[in-house]
């Protein structure tokens, strides 16, 4: 399985970004999917999850600001990031929620004050 995340960048606090992830080779539409993030010196944490039929859950730190979605026919996962904060700075990864596949490179999100 290959996971390719994109859409990161440098943005000012309060701004928005939309991350995309294409999943190749896995049974995308059968899996709970997730966005994770890892800040420098910290562990990788789950940010948001989405079930095959679209049920979503969010970490408390991003609830109300981030929106996870998926397009099953296209094997695509998305994360809309709004009202970004400096503490959202991290590398963002996509993967399935349970028994993650081999990790891709992720996409860097940097939020400046």
C-alpha positions in Angstrom: 0.0 0.0 0.0 1.2 3.5 -0.8 0.1 6.6 1.0 0.8 10.0 -0.5 -0.2 13.0 1.5 -0.1 16.5 0.1 -1.4 20.0 0.6 0.8 21.2 3.5 2.6 24.5 3.6 3.3 27.6 5.6 0.3 29.6 6.8 -0.4 32.3 9.3 -2.3 31.6 12.4 -6.0 31.7 11.7 -5.6 30.5 8.2 -6.7 27.4 6.4 -5.2 24.5 4.5 -6.7 21.4 2.8 -4.7 18.2 3.0 -5.2 15.4 0.5 -4.1 11.8 0.6 -4.2 9.2 -2.1 -4.2 5.6 -1.1 -2.9 3.0 -3.6 -3.1 -0.7 -3.3 -5.2 -1.1 -0.2 -8.9 -1.8 0.4 -9.5 1.8 1.1 -13.3 1.7 1.2 -13.3 -1.1 3.8 -11.1 0.6 6.4 -11.4 3.2 9.0 -9.0 5.9 8.0 -7.2 8.6 10.0 -5.1 11.6 9.9 -2.2 11.7 12.3 0.4 14.4 13.1 3.8 14.5 14.6 5.4 17.6 16.0 9.1 17.8 16.5 10.2 15.8 19.5 6.7 14.4 20.1 4.9 11.2 19.4 2.6 10.7 16.4 -1.0 11.3 17.5 -4.4 10.7 15.9 -6.0 13.9 14.8 -9.2 12.6 13.2 -10.8 9.4 12.1 -13.5 8.4 9.6 -15.3 5.2 9.1 -16.1 3.7 5.7 -19.6 5.2 5.8 -18.4 8.6 6.9 -18.7 8.7 10.7 -16.1 11.0 12.1 -14.2 11.6 15.3 -11.7 14.3 16.3 -9.1 14.9 18.9 -10.3 17.5 21.4 -7.5 19.8 20.3 -8.9 20.1 16.8 -12.6 19.6 17.3 -14.6 22.4 15.6 -11.6 23.5 13.5 -10.7 20.4 11.4 -12.9 18.4 9.1 -12.1 14.9 7.8 -13.7 13.5 4.7 -13.2 10.7 2.2 -14.0 9.9 -1.4 -14.2 6.1 -1.6 -14.4 5.7 -5.4 -11.3 7.8 -5.7 -9.4 6.3 -2.8 -8.9 9.8 -1.4 -8.8 11.1 2.1 -9.0 14.8 3.0 -8.5 17.0 6.0 -9.7 20.6 6.0 -7.7 22.6 8.5 -9.4 25.9 9.7 -8.5 28.5 12.3 -5.0 27.1 12.4 -2.9 27.6 15.5 0.9 27.7 16.0 0.5 24.4 17.9 -0.9 22.7 14.9 2.6 22.8 13.3 3.5 19.2 12.5 4.0 16.7 9.8 0.6 15.3 8.9 0.2 11.7 7.8 -2.7 9.6 6.5 -3.2 5.9 7.3 -5.8 3.5 8.4 -6.9 3.8 12.0 -6.2 0.2 13.0 -3.1 -1.7 12.0 -1.6 1.1 10.0 0.1 0.3 6.7 3.6 1.4 6.0 3.8 5.1 6.6 4.2 7.5 3.8 6.3 10.7 4.0 3.6 13.0 5.3 3.1 16.6 4.5 4.5 19.5 6.6 2.1 22.1 8.0 3.8 25.1 9.5 1.7 27.8 11.2 3.4 31.1 12.0 2.2 33.6 14.6 
